Amino acid sequence: MADILFNLLFVLSHGIPGLVVAGVTLILMLLALIRKEASLMVIAAILTIPSTYTAGNWTSILFLVRLIPLFSLVSAYAISKEENFLAWIAPFPAFGGLVYFLFNLIISGMKGV
């Protein structure tokens, strides 16, 4: 069962599916902030997991990359509590990480990170 999950995370972070998932995630983040809907930010946090899982590592400083979806969850919490400043500041690491991931994906010829 774990192999299926790891393969799914790998597929969703490479090639055209990776491009689509990361693009949809960025759009959902922006929509969540503009419309002030925490549920859209939670969905964006879930969709961030494949790209951060493949780019991160559990044993080095890249551990912080795997924690990037938590920033989106903090933003969703801030949206629900109507803390606008925190809601807009918190997803910057996730947004920047996804833009960097998309840039690397396009530069590598859709082969992935």
C-alpha positions as CSV (number, residue, x, y, z in Angstrom):
1,M,0.0,0.0,0.0
2,A,2.8,2.4,0.8
3,D,4.4,1.7,-2.6
4,I,1.2,2.8,-4.3
5,L,1.2,6.0,-2.3
6,F,4.9,6.8,-3.1
7,N,4.4,6.1,-6.8
8,L,1.3,8.4,-6.8
9,L,3.3,11.2,-5.2
10,F,6.1,10.6,-7.7
11,V,3.7,10.7,-10.7
12,L,1.9,13.8,-9.4
13,S,5.2,15.7,-9.2
14,H,6.9,14.9,-12.5
15,G,6.0,15.8,-16.1
16,I,2.7,17.2,-17.2
17,P,0.8,16.0,-14.1
18,G,3.3,17.9,-11.9
19,L,2.9,21.0,-14.0
20,V,-0.9,20.8,-13.7
21,V,-1.0,20.0,-9.9
22,A,1.5,22.8,-9.1
23,G,-0.4,25.3,-11.3
24,V,-3.8,24.4,-9.8
25,T,-2.3,24.7,-6.4
26,L,-1.0,28.2,-7.1
27,I,-4.4,29.3,-8.5
28,L,-6.2,27.8,-5.4
29,M,-3.9,29.7,-3.1
30,L,-4.6,33.0,-4.8
31,L,-8.3,32.3,-4.9
32,A,-8.4,31.4,-1.2
33,L,-6.7,34.6,-0.3
34,I,-8.8,36.8,-2.5
35,R,-12.1,35.2,-1.6
36,K,-11.1,34.5,2.0
37,E,-12.1,30.9,2.0
38,A,-10.0,28.6,4.3
39,S,-11.3,25.4,2.5
40,L,-9.5,26.4,-0.7
41,M,-6.3,26.9,1.2
42,V,-6.6,23.5,2.8
43,I,-7.1,21.9,-0.6
44,A,-4.0,23.9,-1.8
45,A,-2.0,22.6,1.1
46,I,-3.0,19.0,0.3
47,L,-2.0,19.5,-3.4
48,T,1.4,20.9,-2.3
49,I,2.4,17.6,-0.7
50,P,3.5,15.7,-3.9
51,S,6.0,18.5,-4.9
52,T,7.4,19.0,-1.4
53,Y,7.7,15.3,-0.8
54,T,9.8,14.6,-3.9
55,A,11.9,17.8,-3.3
56,G,12.5,17.2,0.4
57,N,14.4,14.8,2.6
58,W,13.9,13.6,6.1
59,T,17.6,13.6,7.2
60,S,19.0,17.0,6.2
61,I,18.1,20.6,6.0
62,L,15.7,19.7,3.2
63,F,13.4,18.5,6.0
64,L,12.2,22.1,6.0
65,V,11.0,21.7,2.4
66,R,8.6,18.9,3.5
67,L,7.1,21.3,6.1
68,I,6.0,23.8,3.4
69,P,2.4,22.6,3.4
70,L,2.1,23.7,7.0
71,F,2.5,27.3,5.9
72,S,-0.6,27.0,3.8
73,L,-2.5,25.4,6.8
74,V,-1.4,28.3,9.0
75,S,-2.8,30.6,6.3
76,A,-6.1,28.7,6.3
77,Y,-6.3,29.0,10.0
78,A,-5.6,32.8,9.8
79,I,-8.3,33.1,7.1
80,S,-10.8,31.4,9.4
81,K,-9.9,33.7,12.3
82,E,-10.0,36.8,10.0
83,E,-6.3,37.7,10.5
84,N,-5.7,39.2,7.1
85,F,-2.0,40.1,7.6
86,L,-1.0,36.6,8.7
87,A,-3.3,35.0,6.0
88,W,-1.4,36.8,3.3
89,I,2.1,36.5,4.8
90,A,2.0,32.8,5.8
91,P,1.7,31.2,2.3
92,F,4.7,33.0,0.9
93,P,7.1,30.1,1.5
94,A,4.7,27.7,-0.1
95,F,4.0,30.0,-3.0
96,G,7.7,30.6,-3.6
97,G,8.5,26.9,-3.3
98,L,5.9,26.0,-5.9
99,V,7.1,28.7,-8.3
100,Y,10.7,27.4,-7.9
101,F,9.4,23.8,-8.4
102,L,7.6,24.9,-11.6
103,F,10.6,26.7,-12.8
104,N,12.8,23.6,-12.3
105,L,10.2,21.3,-13.9
106,I,10.1,23.4,-17.0
107,I,13.8,23.9,-17.2
108,S,14.5,20.2,-16.8
109,G,12.3,19.4,-19.8
110,M,9.3,18.0,-17.8
111,K,11.5,15.3,-16.3
112,G,11.1,16.4,-12.7
113,V,13.4,17.6,-10.0
